[in-house]
């Protein structure tokens, strides 16, 4: 795999821990049988544009 053409995509990852029984949420890591992790990734408009261009270029390449 070539590494000379790496694109940087600016993004922010937000992780929230939520108790499914009580609905209580926390940004601090908590553990237990009723705890689920909700993850949101926010991509900047410029980063999204770069990502779309890379994905479009990959889909145009012939598959070998």
Contact map, one row per residue, 1 for C-alpha under 8 A:
1110000000000000000000000000000000000000000000000000000000000000
1111100000000000000000000000000000000000000000000000000000000000
1111110000000000000000000000000000000000000000000000000000000000
0111110000000000000000000000000000000000000000000000000000000000
0111111000000000000000000000000000000000000000000000000000000000
0011111100000000000000000000000000000000000000000000000000000000
0000111110000000000000000000000000000000000000000100000000000000
0000011111000000000000000000000000000000000000100000000000000000
0000001111100000000000000000000000000000001101110110000000000000
0000000111110000000000000000000000000000001101100000000000000000
0000000011111000000000000000000000000000111100100000000000000000
0000000001111100000000000000000000000000111000000000000000000000
0000000000111110000000000000000000000011110000000000000000000000
0000000000011111000000000000000000000011110000000000000000000000
0000000000001111100000000010000000001111000000000000000000000000
0000000000000111110000001111000000001110000000000000000000000000
0000000000000011111000001111110000111100000000000000000000000000
0000000000000001111100111100000000111100000000000000000000000000
0000000000000000111111111000000001110000000000000000000000000000
0000000000000000011111110000000001110000000000000000000000000000
0000000000000000001111100000000001000000000000000000000000000000
0000000000000000001111110000000000000000000000000000000000000000
0000000000000000011111111000000000000000000000000000000000000000
0000000000000000011101111100000000000000000000000000000000000000
0000000000000001111000111110000000000000000000000000000000000000
0000000000000001110000011111110000000000000000000000000000000000
0000000000000011100000001111100000000000000000000000000000000000
0000000000000001100000000111110000000000000000000000000000000000
0000000000000000100000000111111000000000000000000000000000000000
0000000000000000100000000101111100100000000000000000000000000000
0000000000000000000000000000111110100000000000000000000000000000
0000000000000000000000000000011111100000000000000000000000000000
0000000000000000000000000000001111100000000000000000000000000000
0000000000000000001110000000000111110000000000000000000000000000
0000000000000000111100000000011111111000000000000000000000000000
0000000000000000111100000000000001111100000000000000000000000000
0000000000000011110000000000000000111110000000000000000000000000
0000000000000011110000000000000000011111000000000000000000000000
0000000000001111000000000000000000001111100000000000000000000000
0000000000001110000000000000000000000111110000000000000000000000
0000000000111100000000000000000000000011111000000000000000000000
0000000000111100000000000000000000000001111100000000000000000000
0000000011110000000000000000000000000000111110110000000000000000
0000000011100000000000000000000000000000011111110000000000000000
0000000000000000000000000000000000000000001111111000000000000000
0000000011000000000000000000000000000000000111111100000000000000
0000000111100000000000000000000000000000001111111110000000000000
0000000010000000000000000000000000000000001111111111000000000000
0000000000000000000000000000000000000000000011111111100000000000
0000001010000000000000000000000000000000000001111111110000000000
0000000010000000000000000000000000000000000000111111111000000000
0000000000000000000000000000000000000000000000011111111100000000
0000000000000000000000000000000000000000000000001111111110000000
0000000000000000000000000000000000000000000000000111111111000000
0000000000000000000000000000000000000000000000000011111111100000
0000000000000000000000000000000000000000000000000001111111110000
0000000000000000000000000000000000000000000000000000111111111000
0000000000000000000000000000000000000000000000000000011111111000
0000000000000000000000000000000000000000000000000000001111111100
0000000000000000000000000000000000000000000000000000000111111100
0000000000000000000000000000000000000000000000000000000011111110
0000000000000000000000000000000000000000000000000000000000111111
0000000000000000000000000000000000000000000000000000000000001111
0000000000000000000000000000000000000000000000000000000000000111
